[in-house]
């Protein structure tokens, strides 16, 4: 059921993105919102994410993006124990565009700071700090669809690499072995303030 829902949402998003009229790639300062889906490498299932971003497209081929996301809970079963992980990624990355009218494919890369919170049965029996901080890297590719006006739509695939301290006082070894690298697919809309 989840796969069907994901396919329907992706199809609807692609239909909207392809319906955007061609125009020049949008430059300048923009504010926007985005949503998507992602999964940590060791998670049993992925989760939706939502966030906001600021884009500064300096030229039609170079831009910078700062974003803040809320990644909903992911489930993990380790050694028969259920627990969940919630994260709040804060990302700063550059984009190099290949301008092609209204469609501008790009590659992206940058830094990420992530706040990770643990929950579930695994942490109810221990007196431990249930949050961690992580610094990492992010890389990906996508496309921005400019209308030639004041808004643009984008879609991207990102791979996020981080290594939190995971200092949970050795009470929960399974959490320490959890891999936080994750992939995500995001789509959003940006309103440019030009």
C-alpha atoms as one frame of an Amber mdcrd trajectory, in Angstrom:
protein
   0.000   0.000   0.000   2.813   2.409   0.907   4.552   1.708  -2.425   1.334
   2.453  -4.327   0.818   5.695  -2.422   4.435   6.723  -3.083   4.003   5.951
  -6.792   0.784   7.994  -6.975   2.384  10.984  -5.235   5.472  10.791  -7.455
   3.301  10.563 -10.589   1.225  13.570  -9.524   4.366  15.592  -8.747   5.937
  14.697 -12.101   2.733  15.721 -13.919   2.756  19.105 -12.188   6.469  19.624
 -12.821   6.179  18.792 -16.525   3.233  21.179 -16.905   5.366  24.202 -15.964
   5.876  26.381 -19.059   9.416  26.806 -20.329  11.248  30.029 -19.538  14.582
  31.336 -18.369  16.182  29.799 -15.286  15.249  31.894 -12.254  18.019  33.823
 -10.484  17.982  35.776  -7.240  16.822  35.125  -3.698  13.981  32.682  -3.123
  12.039  31.241  -0.177  10.154  27.991  -0.318   8.823  24.796   1.159   9.494
  21.185   0.258   8.493  17.677   1.171   9.645  14.203   0.411  10.504  10.749
   1.615  13.725   9.229   2.897  15.173   6.219   4.629  18.223   5.597   6.789
  20.303   2.643   5.651  19.487   0.468   8.704  15.852   1.519   9.191  13.032
  -0.994   8.719  11.060   1.616   6.810  11.502   5.177   5.661   9.473   8.207
   6.577   8.159  11.431   5.106   9.979  14.699   5.607   8.938  18.334   5.382
  10.911  21.542   5.489  11.662  25.060   4.365  14.513  26.444   2.295  16.222
  29.624   1.149  17.835  29.620  -2.298  20.243  32.165  -3.721  20.782  31.520
  -7.416  23.702  33.819  -8.156  23.679  33.078 -11.891  21.739  30.734 -14.125
  24.422  28.082 -13.460  25.393  28.582  -9.774  23.324  28.654  -6.598  23.354
  28.019  -2.853  20.608  26.440  -0.728  20.057  26.437   3.036  17.309  24.149
   4.323  15.824  22.908   7.578  13.827  19.668   7.625  11.777  17.614  10.014
  12.161  13.902   9.246   9.343  11.908  10.797  10.003   8.776  12.866  11.718
   5.796  11.294  11.268   2.335  12.775  14.146   0.032  13.585  14.046  -3.483
  15.003  17.386  -4.616  16.402  17.830  -7.822  18.426  14.050  -8.111  18.745
  13.683  -4.629  20.261  11.680  -1.884  18.522  12.828   1.695  18.598  12.431
   4.766  16.451  14.660   7.570  15.282  13.608  11.131  14.491  15.970  13.639
  12.891  16.158  17.336  12.127  18.633  17.935   9.269  20.019  21.448   8.700
  21.707  21.571   5.305  23.850  24.072   3.403  24.764  23.064  -0.128  25.793
  24.481  -3.466  24.160  23.710  -6.785  25.783  23.738 -10.211  23.085  24.052
 -12.867  23.079  23.141 -16.533  20.719  25.868 -17.810  18.358  24.612 -20.501
  15.475  27.057 -20.723  12.860  26.329 -18.083  14.507  23.043 -17.092  17.832
  23.288 -15.280  19.331  19.955 -14.159  21.905  20.298 -11.378  24.352  18.507
  -9.137  24.499  19.484  -5.478  26.819  19.002  -2.553  27.476  20.462   0.858
  27.365  20.127   4.625  24.716  18.869   7.002  24.203  19.167  10.750  21.639
  16.730  12.101  19.918  16.507  15.462  18.898  12.883  16.114  16.331  11.827
  18.744  15.715   8.252  19.852  12.476   6.835  21.151  10.476   3.655  21.607
  10.702   0.641  23.902  14.497   0.541  23.795  14.833   3.808  25.740  12.037
   3.375  28.272  14.133   1.083  30.489  17.323   3.178  30.594  18.280   6.548
  32.021  20.204   7.868  29.032  20.316  10.993  26.919  17.960  10.238  24.045
  19.426  12.692  21.522  22.616  13.102  19.513  24.126  15.634  17.141  25.815
  14.767  13.879  27.876  16.582  11.278  28.052  15.162   7.786  28.006  15.610
   4.052  25.270  15.618   1.458  25.455  15.036  -2.306  22.813  14.672  -4.966
  21.258  15.707  -8.238  17.989  17.172  -9.370  16.296  19.642 -11.656  14.742
  23.055 -11.202  11.770  23.928 -13.378  11.514  27.702 -13.788   8.371  29.360
 -15.085  10.234  32.446 -16.241   8.292  34.269 -13.532   8.615  34.510  -9.786
   8.379  30.840  -8.871  10.196  27.600  -9.599   9.607  23.943  -8.782  12.374
  21.456  -8.056  12.864  17.755  -7.526  16.022  16.103  -6.240  17.566  12.926
  -4.903  20.082  13.303  -2.054  22.429  10.966  -0.228  23.248  12.170   3.297
  26.281  10.858   5.180  26.671  11.536   8.894  28.225   9.979  11.957  26.624
  11.058  15.234  28.551  10.763  18.475  26.089   8.084  19.644  27.201   8.395
  23.231  24.385   6.493  24.880  26.455   5.407  27.893  26.914   1.865  26.496
  23.390   1.056  27.661  22.108   0.497  24.155  24.721  -1.046  21.907  22.225
  -1.555  19.078  21.664   2.202  18.789  25.400   2.743  18.578  25.607   0.402
  15.576  22.728   2.078  13.707  23.857   3.575  10.371  22.535   7.106   9.911
  23.497   7.509   6.257  20.287   7.963   4.329  18.812   8.712   0.953  15.921
  11.061   0.342  13.770  12.293  -2.510  12.483  15.846  -2.205  10.245  18.149
  -4.254   9.385  21.728  -3.525   8.301  25.136  -4.683  10.291  28.353  -4.392
   8.967  31.911  -4.603  11.680  34.248  -5.874  11.680  37.773  -4.465  12.988
  39.521  -7.614
